[in-house]
Amino acid sequence: MKRLLLLLLLFALPVRAEFPEKSLRLVIPFTPGGTNDIVGRLVTEGMGRRLGQNIVIENRGGAGGMLGAEIVAKAAPDGYTILLGGSGSLSISSLVHRHVPFDVATAFAPIGLMAVGPNVIVVHPGLPVHSLRELQAHARAARPPLSYASPGVGSTGHAAGVMILQALGVEMEHIPYRGTAPALTDVMAGRIPVFTNALAPMQPYVEAGRLRALAIAGTRRSPAMPNLPTTAEAGFPSIQAATWYGLLAPAATPADRVARLHAALAATLADPEVRRKLEEGGVEVEASESPAAFARYFTEDRARWTVVIDQAGMRGAE
Protein backbone atom coordinates (compact mmCIF):
# COMPACT_ATOMS: atom_id res chain seq x y z
CA MET A 1 0.00 0.00 0.00
CA LYS A 2 2.82 2.39 0.94
CA ARG A 3 4.60 1.59 -2.33
CA LEU A 4 1.41 2.35 -4.28
CA LEU A 5 0.99 5.70 -2.51
CA LEU A 6 4.62 6.57 -3.23
CA LEU A 7 4.20 5.79 -6.92
CA LEU A 8 1.03 7.88 -7.09
CA LEU A 9 2.86 10.77 -5.42
CA LEU A 10 5.74 10.56 -7.87
CA PHE A 11 3.39 10.60 -10.86
CA ALA A 12 1.61 13.60 -9.40
CA LEU A 13 4.79 15.69 -9.20
CA PRO A 14 5.31 18.12 -12.10
CA VAL A 15 7.95 17.04 -14.62
CA ARG A 16 10.64 19.67 -15.13
CA ALA A 17 11.02 20.27 -18.86
CA GLU A 18 14.46 20.74 -20.31
CA PHE A 19 15.45 24.26 -21.32
CA PRO A 20 14.49 25.67 -23.77
CA GLU A 21 10.76 25.03 -23.88
CA LYS A 22 9.91 27.84 -26.33
CA SER A 23 11.45 30.10 -28.96
CA LEU A 24 14.38 32.31 -28.02
CA ARG A 25 15.10 35.90 -29.04
CA LEU A 26 18.47 37.15 -30.27
CA VAL A 27 18.85 40.92 -30.19
CA ILE A 28 21.33 42.23 -32.77
CA PRO A 29 22.08 45.84 -31.81
CA PHE A 30 22.57 47.03 -35.39
CA THR A 31 20.44 47.37 -38.51
CA PRO A 32 20.14 44.41 -40.93
CA GLY A 33 22.74 43.71 -43.59
CA GLY A 34 26.03 44.28 -41.79
CA THR A 35 28.60 41.82 -40.48
CA ASN A 36 26.81 41.55 -37.11
CA ASP A 37 23.64 40.51 -38.92
CA ILE A 38 25.45 37.96 -41.10
CA VAL A 39 27.20 36.36 -38.13
CA GLY A 40 24.08 36.35 -35.96
CA ARG A 41 21.82 34.71 -38.52
CA LEU A 42 24.33 32.02 -39.49
CA VAL A 43 25.09 31.03 -35.92
CA THR A 44 21.56 31.14 -34.52
CA GLU A 45 20.24 28.98 -37.36
CA GLY A 46 22.61 26.23 -36.28
CA MET A 47 21.99 26.78 -32.58
CA GLY A 48 18.23 26.62 -33.09
CA ARG A 49 18.49 23.17 -34.68
CA ARG A 50 20.58 21.91 -31.78
CA LEU A 51 18.32 23.44 -29.13
CA GLY A 52 15.14 22.22 -30.84
CA GLN A 53 13.67 25.72 -30.85
CA ASN A 54 13.55 28.70 -33.18
CA ILE A 55 15.71 31.71 -32.41
CA VAL A 56 13.95 34.87 -33.54
CA ILE A 57 16.20 37.70 -34.70
CA GLU A 58 15.40 41.22 -33.52
CA ASN A 59 17.50 44.04 -35.03
CA ARG A 60 17.53 47.03 -32.67
CA GLY A 61 20.10 49.50 -33.92
CA GLY A 62 20.97 52.82 -32.30
CA ALA A 63 23.48 54.58 -30.04
CA GLY A 64 26.42 52.54 -31.31
CA GLY A 65 24.82 49.28 -30.18
CA MET A 66 23.83 50.55 -26.73
CA LEU A 67 20.07 50.51 -27.43
CA GLY A 68 19.95 46.81 -28.24
CA ALA A 69 22.35 45.96 -25.43
CA GLU A 70 20.12 47.78 -22.94
CA ILE A 71 17.12 45.68 -24.01
CA VAL A 72 18.96 42.48 -23.12
CA ALA A 73 20.55 43.90 -19.97
CA LYS A 74 17.06 44.64 -18.62
CA ALA A 75 15.35 41.46 -19.90
CA ALA A 76 14.25 38.60 -17.67
CA PRO A 77 17.30 36.47 -16.76
CA ASP A 78 15.78 33.22 -18.01
CA GLY A 79 17.99 32.48 -21.03
CA TYR A 80 15.29 33.25 -23.60
CA THR A 81 16.64 36.68 -24.55
CA ILE A 82 20.27 36.89 -25.65
CA LEU A 83 22.51 39.53 -27.18
CA LEU A 84 24.93 39.47 -30.07
CA GLY A 85 27.59 41.70 -28.51
CA GLY A 86 30.95 42.82 -29.75
CA SER A 87 33.89 45.09 -29.20
CA GLY A 88 32.10 47.98 -30.88
CA SER A 89 28.72 47.67 -29.18
CA LEU A 90 30.05 46.82 -25.70
CA SER A 91 33.74 47.50 -25.09
CA ILE A 92 34.16 50.75 -27.03
CA SER A 93 30.73 52.39 -27.16
CA SER A 94 30.18 51.92 -23.44
CA LEU A 95 33.52 53.58 -22.68
CA VAL A 96 33.09 56.50 -25.06
CA HIS A 97 29.45 57.50 -24.61
CA ARG A 98 28.56 59.70 -21.66
CA HIS A 99 25.17 58.18 -20.88
CA VAL A 100 25.16 54.39 -20.56
CA PRO A 101 22.00 53.16 -18.78
CA PHE A 102 23.57 50.01 -17.35
CA ASP A 103 26.89 48.72 -16.07
CA VAL A 104 28.46 46.80 -18.95
CA ALA A 105 30.85 44.99 -16.60
CA THR A 106 28.04 43.44 -14.52
CA ALA A 107 24.89 43.52 -16.71
CA PHE A 108 25.54 40.32 -18.66
CA ALA A 109 26.28 36.62 -18.30
CA PRO A 110 28.76 35.83 -21.11
CA ILE A 111 27.83 32.71 -23.11
CA GLY A 112 30.58 32.35 -25.68
CA LEU A 113 32.83 34.00 -28.21
CA MET A 114 31.89 33.25 -31.83
CA ALA A 115 34.25 34.98 -34.23
CA VAL A 116 36.68 37.81 -34.80
CA GLY A 117 36.79 40.12 -37.80
CA PRO A 118 40.33 41.38 -38.37
CA ASN A 119 40.71 45.07 -39.13
CA VAL A 120 43.05 46.07 -41.93
CA ILE A 121 45.08 49.28 -42.07
CA VAL A 122 44.96 50.79 -45.55
CA VAL A 123 46.19 53.90 -47.34
CA HIS A 124 45.38 55.52 -50.65
CA PRO A 125 47.77 54.14 -53.32
CA GLY A 126 49.05 57.65 -53.95
CA LEU A 127 50.61 57.81 -50.50
CA PRO A 128 54.27 56.71 -50.86
CA VAL A 129 54.24 54.11 -48.07
CA HIS A 130 54.13 50.32 -48.18
CA SER A 131 54.52 49.37 -44.51
CA LEU A 132 53.70 50.66 -41.03
CA ARG A 133 57.32 51.75 -40.56
CA GLU A 134 57.12 53.82 -43.74
CA LEU A 135 53.77 55.27 -42.64
CA GLN A 136 55.34 56.21 -39.31
CA ALA A 137 58.25 58.03 -40.98
CA HIS A 138 56.01 59.74 -43.52
CA ALA A 139 53.53 60.90 -40.87
CA ARG A 140 56.31 62.33 -38.69
CA ALA A 141 57.58 64.42 -41.58
CA ALA A 142 54.21 65.46 -43.02
CA ARG A 143 53.32 69.18 -42.91
CA PRO A 144 50.43 69.70 -42.48
CA PRO A 145 49.72 66.44 -40.61
CA LEU A 146 48.16 63.52 -42.44
CA SER A 147 44.49 62.79 -41.81
CA TYR A 148 42.68 59.52 -41.15
CA ALA A 149 39.04 58.61 -41.68
CA SER A 150 36.66 56.81 -39.35
CA PRO A 151 32.97 55.75 -39.57
CA GLY A 152 32.16 58.25 -36.80
CA VAL A 153 33.15 59.72 -33.44
CA GLY A 154 33.32 56.96 -30.83
CA SER A 155 33.22 54.17 -33.41
CA THR A 156 35.53 51.17 -33.46
CA GLY A 157 37.33 52.75 -36.42
CA HIS A 158 37.89 55.94 -34.42
CA ALA A 159 39.30 54.03 -31.43
CA ALA A 160 41.43 51.83 -33.71
CA GLY A 161 42.81 54.93 -35.41
CA VAL A 162 43.76 56.39 -32.04
CA MET A 163 45.45 53.12 -31.09
CA ILE A 164 47.51 53.25 -34.30
CA LEU A 165 48.60 56.84 -33.67
CA GLN A 166 49.62 55.98 -30.11
CA ALA A 167 51.68 52.99 -31.28
CA LEU A 168 53.36 54.90 -34.11
CA GLY A 169 53.94 57.96 -31.95
CA VAL A 170 52.56 60.33 -34.59
CA GLU A 171 49.80 62.91 -34.96
CA MET A 172 47.07 62.81 -37.60
CA GLU A 173 43.84 64.72 -38.00
CA HIS A 174 40.72 62.66 -37.34
CA ILE A 175 38.03 63.05 -40.01
CA PRO A 176 34.79 61.34 -38.87
CA TYR A 177 32.10 60.23 -41.33
CA ARG A 178 28.57 58.97 -40.90
CA GLY A 179 29.34 55.34 -41.62
CA THR A 180 31.91 53.16 -43.36
CA ALA A 181 30.69 53.69 -46.93
CA PRO A 182 31.22 57.47 -47.15
CA ALA A 183 34.59 57.18 -45.40
CA LEU A 184 35.69 54.50 -47.82
CA THR A 185 34.57 56.61 -50.78
CA ASP A 186 36.72 59.57 -49.75
CA VAL A 187 39.76 57.40 -48.99
CA MET A 188 39.59 55.76 -52.42
CA ALA A 189 39.18 59.21 -53.99
CA GLY A 190 42.40 60.34 -52.29
CA ARG A 191 40.77 63.01 -50.13
CA ILE A 192 41.78 61.18 -46.93
CA PRO A 193 44.96 59.07 -47.05
CA VAL A 194 44.61 56.64 -44.10
CA PHE A 195 41.81 54.37 -42.90
CA THR A 196 41.34 51.25 -40.78
CA ASN A 197 38.23 49.10 -40.79
CA ALA A 198 36.99 45.52 -40.95
CA LEU A 199 38.60 43.44 -43.68
CA ALA A 200 35.36 42.31 -45.39
CA PRO A 201 34.29 45.64 -46.95
CA MET A 202 37.88 46.60 -47.78
CA GLN A 203 39.14 43.42 -49.45
CA PRO A 204 37.60 43.94 -52.94
CA TYR A 205 39.14 47.41 -53.18
CA VAL A 206 42.54 46.20 -52.00
CA GLU A 207 42.49 43.42 -54.59
CA ALA A 208 41.45 45.94 -57.27
CA GLY A 209 44.35 48.23 -56.38
CA ARG A 210 42.15 51.10 -55.21
CA LEU A 211 43.52 50.76 -51.67
CA ARG A 212 46.91 49.61 -50.41
CA ALA A 213 46.84 47.36 -47.35
CA LEU A 214 49.71 47.75 -44.89
CA ALA A 215 48.89 45.28 -42.11
CA ILE A 216 46.23 43.20 -40.39
CA ALA A 217 45.53 44.54 -36.89
CA GLY A 218 45.17 41.09 -35.32
CA THR A 219 47.19 38.30 -33.76
CA ARG A 220 47.47 36.18 -36.90
CA ARG A 221 47.37 36.54 -40.65
CA SER A 222 44.01 36.38 -42.36
CA PRO A 223 43.28 33.40 -44.64
CA ALA A 224 41.59 35.90 -46.97
CA MET A 225 44.88 37.86 -47.39
CA PRO A 226 47.64 35.45 -46.33
CA ASN A 227 50.50 37.60 -47.67
CA LEU A 228 49.55 40.62 -45.57
CA PRO A 229 51.63 40.83 -42.35
CA THR A 230 50.13 41.31 -38.92
CA THR A 231 50.84 44.46 -36.94
CA ALA A 232 53.10 42.41 -34.66
CA GLU A 233 55.12 41.18 -37.64
CA ALA A 234 55.34 44.79 -38.82
CA GLY A 235 56.91 45.79 -35.49
CA PHE A 236 53.85 47.16 -33.64
CA PRO A 237 52.39 44.36 -31.48
CA SER A 238 50.31 46.77 -29.37
CA ILE A 239 48.02 47.46 -32.35
CA GLN A 240 45.31 44.84 -31.87
CA ALA A 241 42.01 46.06 -33.30
CA ALA A 242 40.11 43.02 -34.48
CA THR A 243 36.35 43.19 -33.95
CA TRP A 244 34.92 40.30 -31.94
CA TYR A 245 31.41 38.85 -31.88
CA GLY A 246 29.93 36.91 -28.97
CA LEU A 247 26.69 35.89 -27.26
CA LEU A 248 25.60 37.18 -23.85
CA ALA A 249 22.54 36.73 -21.64
CA PRO A 250 21.24 39.00 -18.89
CA ALA A 251 23.13 38.80 -15.59
CA ALA A 252 21.73 36.21 -13.13
CA THR A 253 20.69 33.84 -15.93
CA PRO A 254 20.95 30.33 -14.39
CA ALA A 255 24.35 28.74 -15.00
CA ASP A 256 22.83 25.53 -16.39
CA ARG A 257 20.99 27.52 -19.07
CA VAL A 258 24.12 29.47 -19.97
CA ALA A 259 25.97 26.15 -20.24
CA ARG A 260 23.24 24.74 -22.52
CA LEU A 261 23.46 27.76 -24.80
CA HIS A 262 27.25 27.55 -24.86
CA ALA A 263 27.13 23.86 -25.81
CA ALA A 264 24.78 24.60 -28.72
CA LEU A 265 27.03 27.47 -29.83
CA ALA A 266 30.18 25.34 -29.65
CA ALA A 267 28.59 22.54 -31.68
CA THR A 268 27.43 25.05 -34.31
CA LEU A 269 30.86 26.64 -34.64
CA ALA A 270 32.43 23.19 -35.05
CA ASP A 271 30.27 22.60 -38.16
CA PRO A 272 32.56 22.91 -41.25
CA GLU A 273 29.78 24.44 -43.35
CA VAL A 274 29.08 27.14 -40.76
CA ARG A 275 32.79 27.90 -40.49
CA ARG A 276 33.06 28.19 -44.27
CA LYS A 277 30.14 30.59 -44.51
CA LEU A 278 31.47 32.75 -41.67
CA GLU A 279 34.87 33.00 -43.33
CA GLU A 280 33.19 33.97 -46.59
CA GLY A 281 31.44 36.72 -44.61
CA GLY A 282 34.83 38.14 -43.63
CA VAL A 283 35.24 36.79 -40.10
CA GLU A 284 37.26 33.99 -38.53
CA VAL A 285 35.76 31.47 -36.11
CA GLU A 286 37.09 31.96 -32.58
CA ALA A 287 35.19 29.71 -30.17
CA SER A 288 35.73 30.05 -26.42
CA GLU A 289 36.14 26.82 -24.47
CA SER A 290 33.66 27.91 -21.77
CA PRO A 291 31.50 30.85 -20.67
CA ALA A 292 34.17 31.67 -18.07
CA ALA A 293 36.85 31.85 -20.77
CA PHE A 294 34.70 34.27 -22.77
CA ALA A 295 34.12 36.38 -19.63
CA ARG A 296 37.89 36.72 -19.22
CA TYR A 297 38.30 37.64 -22.88
CA PHE A 298 35.59 40.32 -22.56
CA THR A 299 37.18 41.79 -19.41
CA GLU A 300 40.66 41.90 -20.94
CA ASP A 301 39.41 43.48 -24.18
CA ARG A 302 37.53 46.18 -22.28
CA ALA A 303 40.60 46.93 -20.14
CA ARG A 304 42.79 47.27 -23.23
CA TRP A 305 40.41 49.72 -24.90
CA THR A 306 40.01 51.66 -21.64
CA VAL A 307 43.70 52.58 -21.75
CA VAL A 308 43.49 53.67 -25.39
CA ILE A 309 40.33 55.75 -24.88
CA ASP A 310 41.53 57.40 -21.68
CA GLN A 311 44.90 58.35 -23.17
CA ALA A 312 43.14 59.86 -26.16
CA GLY A 313 40.52 61.74 -24.13
CA MET A 314 37.69 60.13 -26.11
CA ARG A 315 35.20 59.85 -23.26
CA GLY A 316 32.10 61.99 -23.19
CA ALA A 317 30.48 61.52 -26.62
CA GLU A 318 26.69 61.80 -26.68
C-alpha positions as CSV (number, residue, x, y, z in Angstrom):
1,M,0.0,0.0,0.0
2,K,2.8,2.4,0.9
3,R,4.6,1.6,-2.3
4,L,1.4,2.4,-4.3
5,L,1.0,5.7,-2.5
6,L,4.6,6.6,-3.2
7,L,4.2,5.8,-6.9
8,L,1.0,7.9,-7.1
9,L,2.9,10.8,-5.4
10,L,5.7,10.6,-7.9
11,F,3.4,10.6,-10.9
12,A,1.6,13.6,-9.4
13,L,4.8,15.7,-9.2
14,P,5.3,18.1,-12.1
15,V,7.9,17.0,-14.6
16,R,10.6,19.7,-15.1
17,A,11.0,20.3,-18.9
18,E,14.5,20.7,-20.3
19,F,15.5,24.3,-21.3
20,P,14.5,25.7,-23.8
21,E,10.8,25.0,-23.9
22,K,9.9,27.8,-26.3
23,S,11.4,30.1,-29.0
24,L,14.4,32.3,-28.0
25,R,15.1,35.9,-29.0
26,L,18.5,37.2,-30.3
27,V,18.9,40.9,-30.2
28,I,21.3,42.2,-32.8
29,P,22.1,45.8,-31.8
30,F,22.6,47.0,-35.4
31,T,20.4,47.4,-38.5
32,P,20.1,44.4,-40.9
33,G,22.7,43.7,-43.6
34,G,26.0,44.3,-41.8
35,T,28.6,41.8,-40.5
36,N,26.8,41.5,-37.1
37,D,23.6,40.5,-38.9
38,I,25.5,38.0,-41.1
39,V,27.2,36.4,-38.1
40,G,24.1,36.3,-36.0
41,R,21.8,34.7,-38.5
42,L,24.3,32.0,-39.5
43,V,25.1,31.0,-35.9
44,T,21.6,31.1,-34.5
45,E,20.2,29.0,-37.4
46,G,22.6,26.2,-36.3
47,M,22.0,26.8,-32.6
48,G,18.2,26.6,-33.1
49,R,18.5,23.2,-34.7
50,R,20.6,21.9,-31.8
51,L,18.3,23.4,-29.1
52,G,15.1,22.2,-30.8
53,Q,13.7,25.7,-30.8
54,N,13.5,28.7,-33.2
55,I,15.7,31.7,-32.4
56,V,13.9,34.9,-33.5
57,I,16.2,37.7,-34.7
58,E,15.4,41.2,-33.5
59,N,17.5,44.0,-35.0
60,R,17.5,47.0,-32.7
61,G,20.1,49.5,-33.9
62,G,21.0,52.8,-32.3
63,A,23.5,54.6,-30.0
64,G,26.4,52.5,-31.3
65,G,24.8,49.3,-30.2
66,M,23.8,50.5,-26.7
67,L,20.1,50.5,-27.4
68,G,20.0,46.8,-28.2
69,A,22.4,46.0,-25.4
70,E,20.1,47.8,-22.9
71,I,17.1,45.7,-24.0
72,V,19.0,42.5,-23.1
73,A,20.5,43.9,-20.0
74,K,17.1,44.6,-18.6
75,A,15.4,41.5,-19.9
76,A,14.2,38.6,-17.7
77,P,17.3,36.5,-16.8
78,D,15.8,33.2,-18.0
79,G,18.0,32.5,-21.0
80,Y,15.3,33.2,-23.6
81,T,16.6,36.7,-24.6
82,I,20.3,36.9,-25.6
83,L,22.5,39.5,-27.2
84,L,24.9,39.5,-30.1
85,G,27.6,41.7,-28.5
86,G,30.9,42.8,-29.8
87,S,33.9,45.1,-29.2
88,G,32.1,48.0,-30.9
89,S,28.7,47.7,-29.2
90,L,30.0,46.8,-25.7
91,S,33.7,47.5,-25.1
92,I,34.2,50.8,-27.0
93,S,30.7,52.4,-27.2
94,S,30.2,51.9,-23.4
95,L,33.5,53.6,-22.7
96,V,33.1,56.5,-25.1
97,H,29.5,57.5,-24.6
98,R,28.6,59.7,-21.7
99,H,25.2,58.2,-20.9
100,V,25.2,54.4,-20.6
101,P,22.0,53.2,-18.8
102,F,23.6,50.0,-17.3
103,D,26.9,48.7,-16.1
104,V,28.5,46.8,-19.0
105,A,30.8,45.0,-16.6
106,T,28.0,43.4,-14.5
107,A,24.9,43.5,-16.7
108,F,25.5,40.3,-18.7
109,A,26.3,36.6,-18.3
110,P,28.8,35.8,-21.1
111,I,27.8,32.7,-23.1
112,G,30.6,32.3,-25.7
113,L,32.8,34.0,-28.2
114,M,31.9,33.2,-31.8
115,A,34.3,35.0,-34.2
116,V,36.7,37.8,-34.8
117,G,36.8,40.1,-37.8
118,P,40.3,41.4,-38.4
119,N,40.7,45.1,-39.1
120,V,43.0,46.1,-41.9
121,I,45.1,49.3,-42.1
122,V,45.0,50.8,-45.5
123,V,46.2,53.9,-47.3
124,H,45.4,55.5,-50.7
125,P,47.8,54.1,-53.3
126,G,49.0,57.7,-54.0
127,L,50.6,57.8,-50.5
128,P,54.3,56.7,-50.9
129,V,54.2,54.1,-48.1
130,H,54.1,50.3,-48.2
131,S,54.5,49.4,-44.5
132,L,53.7,50.7,-41.0
133,R,57.3,51.8,-40.6
134,E,57.1,53.8,-43.7
135,L,53.8,55.3,-42.6
136,Q,55.3,56.2,-39.3
137,A,58.2,58.0,-41.0
138,H,56.0,59.7,-43.5
139,A,53.5,60.9,-40.9
140,R,56.3,62.3,-38.7
141,A,57.6,64.4,-41.6
142,A,54.2,65.5,-43.0
143,R,53.3,69.2,-42.9
144,P,50.4,69.7,-42.5
145,P,49.7,66.4,-40.6
146,L,48.2,63.5,-42.4
147,S,44.5,62.8,-41.8
148,Y,42.7,59.5,-41.2
149,A,39.0,58.6,-41.7
150,S,36.7,56.8,-39.4
151,P,33.0,55.7,-39.6
152,G,32.2,58.3,-36.8
153,V,33.2,59.7,-33.4
154,G,33.3,57.0,-30.8
155,S,33.2,54.2,-33.4
156,T,35.5,51.2,-33.5
157,G,37.3,52.8,-36.4
158,H,37.9,55.9,-34.4
159,A,39.3,54.0,-31.4
160,A,41.4,51.8,-33.7
161,G,42.8,54.9,-35.4
162,V,43.8,56.4,-32.0
163,M,45.5,53.1,-31.1
164,I,47.5,53.2,-34.3
165,L,48.6,56.8,-33.7
166,Q,49.6,56.0,-30.1
167,A,51.7,53.0,-31.3
168,L,53.4,54.9,-34.1
169,G,53.9,58.0,-32.0
170,V,52.6,60.3,-34.6
171,E,49.8,62.9,-35.0
172,M,47.1,62.8,-37.6
173,E,43.8,64.7,-38.0
174,H,40.7,62.7,-37.3
175,I,38.0,63.1,-40.0
176,P,34.8,61.3,-38.9
177,Y,32.1,60.2,-41.3
178,R,28.6,59.0,-40.9
179,G,29.3,55.3,-41.6
180,T,31.9,53.2,-43.4
181,A,30.7,53.7,-46.9
182,P,31.2,57.5,-47.2
183,A,34.6,57.2,-45.4
184,L,35.7,54.5,-47.8
185,T,34.6,56.6,-50.8
186,D,36.7,59.6,-49.8
187,V,39.8,57.4,-49.0
188,M,39.6,55.8,-52.4
189,A,39.2,59.2,-54.0
190,G,42.4,60.3,-52.3
191,R,40.8,63.0,-50.1
192,I,41.8,61.2,-46.9
193,P,45.0,59.1,-47.1
194,V,44.6,56.6,-44.1
195,F,41.8,54.4,-42.9
196,T,41.3,51.3,-40.8
197,N,38.2,49.1,-40.8
198,A,37.0,45.5,-40.9
199,L,38.6,43.4,-43.7
200,A,35.4,42.3,-45.4
201,P,34.3,45.6,-46.9
202,M,37.9,46.6,-47.8
203,Q,39.1,43.4,-49.4
204,P,37.6,43.9,-52.9
205,Y,39.1,47.4,-53.2
206,V,42.5,46.2,-52.0
207,E,42.5,43.4,-54.6
208,A,41.4,45.9,-57.3
209,G,44.4,48.2,-56.4
210,R,42.1,51.1,-55.2
211,L,43.5,50.8,-51.7
212,R,46.9,49.6,-50.4
213,A,46.8,47.4,-47.4
214,L,49.7,47.8,-44.9
215,A,48.9,45.3,-42.1
216,I,46.2,43.2,-40.4
217,A,45.5,44.5,-36.9
218,G,45.2,41.1,-35.3
219,T,47.2,38.3,-33.8
220,R,47.5,36.2,-36.9
221,R,47.4,36.5,-40.7
222,S,44.0,36.4,-42.4
223,P,43.3,33.4,-44.6
224,A,41.6,35.9,-47.0
225,M,44.9,37.9,-47.4
226,P,47.6,35.5,-46.3
227,N,50.5,37.6,-47.7
228,L,49.5,40.6,-45.6
229,P,51.6,40.8,-42.3
230,T,50.1,41.3,-38.9
231,T,50.8,44.5,-36.9
232,A,53.1,42.4,-34.7
233,E,55.1,41.2,-37.6
234,A,55.3,44.8,-38.8
235,G,56.9,45.8,-35.5
236,F,53.9,47.2,-33.6
237,P,52.4,44.4,-31.5
238,S,50.3,46.8,-29.4
239,I,48.0,47.5,-32.4
240,Q,45.3,44.8,-31.9
241,A,42.0,46.1,-33.3
242,A,40.1,43.0,-34.5
243,T,36.4,43.2,-33.9
244,W,34.9,40.3,-31.9
245,Y,31.4,38.8,-31.9
246,G,29.9,36.9,-29.0
247,L,26.7,35.9,-27.3
248,L,25.6,37.2,-23.8
249,A,22.5,36.7,-21.6
250,P,21.2,39.0,-18.9
251,A,23.1,38.8,-15.6
252,A,21.7,36.2,-13.1
253,T,20.7,33.8,-15.9
254,P,20.9,30.3,-14.4
255,A,24.3,28.7,-15.0
256,D,22.8,25.5,-16.4
257,R,21.0,27.5,-19.1
258,V,24.1,29.5,-20.0
259,A,26.0,26.2,-20.2
260,R,23.2,24.7,-22.5
261,L,23.5,27.8,-24.8
262,H,27.2,27.6,-24.9
263,A,27.1,23.9,-25.8
264,A,24.8,24.6,-28.7
265,L,27.0,27.5,-29.8
266,A,30.2,25.3,-29.7
267,A,28.6,22.5,-31.7
268,T,27.4,25.0,-34.3
269,L,30.9,26.6,-34.6
270,A,32.4,23.2,-35.1
271,D,30.3,22.6,-38.2
272,P,32.6,22.9,-41.2
273,E,29.8,24.4,-43.4
274,V,29.1,27.1,-40.8
275,R,32.8,27.9,-40.5
276,R,33.1,28.2,-44.3
277,K,30.1,30.6,-44.5
278,L,31.5,32.8,-41.7
279,E,34.9,33.0,-43.3
280,E,33.2,34.0,-46.6
281,G,31.4,36.7,-44.6
282,G,34.8,38.1,-43.6
283,V,35.2,36.8,-40.1
284,E,37.3,34.0,-38.5
285,V,35.8,31.5,-36.1
286,E,37.1,32.0,-32.6
287,A,35.2,29.7,-30.2
288,S,35.7,30.0,-26.4
289,E,36.1,26.8,-24.5
290,S,33.7,27.9,-21.8
291,P,31.5,30.9,-20.7
292,A,34.2,31.7,-18.1
293,A,36.8,31.8,-20.8
294,F,34.7,34.3,-22.8
295,A,34.1,36.4,-19.6
296,R,37.9,36.7,-19.2
297,Y,38.3,37.6,-22.9
298,F,35.6,40.3,-22.6
299,T,37.2,41.8,-19.4
300,E,40.7,41.9,-20.9
301,D,39.4,43.5,-24.2
302,R,37.5,46.2,-22.3
303,A,40.6,46.9,-20.1
304,R,42.8,47.3,-23.2
305,W,40.4,49.7,-24.9
306,T,40.0,51.7,-21.6
307,V,43.7,52.6,-21.8
308,V,43.5,53.7,-25.4
309,I,40.3,55.7,-24.9
310,D,41.5,57.4,-21.7
311,Q,44.9,58.3,-23.2
312,A,43.1,59.9,-26.2
313,G,40.5,61.7,-24.1
314,M,37.7,60.1,-26.1
315,R,35.2,59.9,-23.3
316,G,32.1,62.0,-23.2
317,A,30.5,61.5,-26.6
318,E,26.7,61.8,-26.7
